[in-house]
Amino acid sequence: MTLDSPFHLVDLDREAPVRADAKDRVLVGVAAEPVDAGPEFDVLLTGVAAPPRPWVGCADLDAVAQRLAAVVAAQPAASVALTQVLRMGGHVTPPERLVLESLAYSVLQSGVGFRSWLASARPRTPRPAAEPVRLRRDGDRLSITFDRPWVRNAFDAGTRDALCEALHVAVADPSIAHVDLYGSGAAFCSGGDLAEFGTSRDPARAHLLRVRRSPAALLQECGPRVTAHLHGACVGAGIELAAFAGRVLAAPDTVIRLPEVGMGLIPGAGGTASLPVRIGRERTAYLALWGGTLSAAEALGWGLVDEIDEVTVAGVPSPPDTATGTASATASDAPSSSDATAAGR
């Protein structure tokens, strides 16, 4: 059975705000100027520049609304799951939000939306690193650096496991007062490594692994001590994990994107728990449904980053294990991020 598009647009300049149960719809409200729309809407669009939260300012309301409608029509299951998880997230504890996200992600892994996207994607060759994450301790400061620059620090199972080990150190050692999170090379983290997407044939087991080995859960514990230093591409996991940090610095060239809905999924690295704390669930839903890029300046205005400044990467990037060949694709290359079983893909 094919799902009809659950997209529902309300012109708040002409219609009263919707008060009905909207659990199976994606409710989008539009208005020339922000109004009191109530809590039912998943996304609120206005023609006013730099509007207050939860509104998103758009120069062309019709074009943006049409783009959202097209995304929801193409991926109805993922779109509804996203808005459901975001709505429910405000009623559960922070750790429970991660479990809720993982459950929804696992269901979507078996869905026709993701399988169709996967069938259309060309095969990728994994390019793992012997040491995907580097640590450096200097007094009470611990630096953690993603170190797979040849794939723009794409987030694979090895990176996930190494990051968990590093964050366990920070959680277990109260003498570490400051944790700095960096990415070597041209990008902080370009999202899930597409070479691992779809390799998990057991979504239920993948859910258990995501919950048991969760960098997001560890960042929830030590986040106030963490500063994320963003630059270049911050896609999928690259922004989902960084948003847990107590302080987020961004270089001027930082670009942020959540492409998962266009792939038939939802953010799966903790983004439905981390981003709403900083920007609210409505703007999180917009960013994920829209699938486009957010600049450093826009992210600063939203509160997704705290300061724009040049980012100095700690240490010198190590070379890849194989010096030849084309870099494997990452989520920043996806059309619109993230194990294999291990990373939960």
C-alpha positions, 0 to 999 in steps of 0.5 A: 500500500502506498501512503498518501502524503501527510503534508498539511499546510495552514495559511495562518493569515487566512485560517485559524490555527489547527487544534485537532490531533495531528499525530499522523500528519506533518503540520506546517503553518505559514504567515506573513508575520509571526503569530501565536500558532499554538504547539500543534505545528511541526514547522512555522514559516514566515516572510519576516527576516530573522523571526523569533523562535520557533519561526523560520524566516523565508524570502519565498514562502511558497517555494519553501512550502512546496519544497517541504511538501515534495520531501514529505510526499517522497518520504512520508514515513520518515517525515511523520516519524521525524515529527512524532519523535520530536513531539514525544521528545519533550515528554521524556527524559534526555536519555529516553530521547535517544532510545526513542530516536533509535527505535524509530530509526530502526523501523525506518531501516526496514522501510521502503523509503530507505530501501529504495534510496539504497537501491539507487545508491552506487556501491561504496568502498570502505576506507577505515582508519587504524586510529580514527580518533586521536586523543591528547591530554594537556593538564586538565584539558583533553582534545579529541580529534576525528582523524579520517580527513581523506573522507572528510571525517565520515562517521563509521563504526570504527569512529563511533567506537573510538569516540565512545572510548575517548568520551568514557575517559572524559566521563570517568575522570573528573579532573578533566575540566575541558574537552575539545572536539575537533575534526582534522582536514577540510571538514569537522565531520561530513556525516555517516559513511555511506560505505556502511549504509544498508549493511545491517540486515538486522535493525533490531540488533542495530538498535541494541548496538546503538543504545549500548555504544552511544557517543550521544549518551556519553556527551549528554553526561559530559556535554557541559565540559565539551567545546566543539570546534566546527569547520567545513562540512558538519553533516548529519552526525557531524552536527548532531553530536556537536550540538550536545556540547556546552559550547559550539564554535564555528569557523566562517566556512561551516555548513550544516545539513541534516539529509537523513529524511531524504534517504528515508531515515531520521537523524540517528546520531542523537540529533532529535535529542541535541538540536531541539535543546538548542533551536527547538523542535520546530526548527529541527524539523524544518532543517531535517525536512528541508535538507538544505544547508545552514550557514555559520551565520544562520546557525549563530542566529538560531543558537545552534552555534555560540560563536563564529571564529577561526578554528585551529585543528589540534595536531597534524592529520595522519595520512590514510592507510591507503594513499591511492584511490578515490575517497569513499562517499559520505552523507554530505554527498547524499542527494538531498547521515547513518552500520552498518550493524555496528553504527546502526545503519 
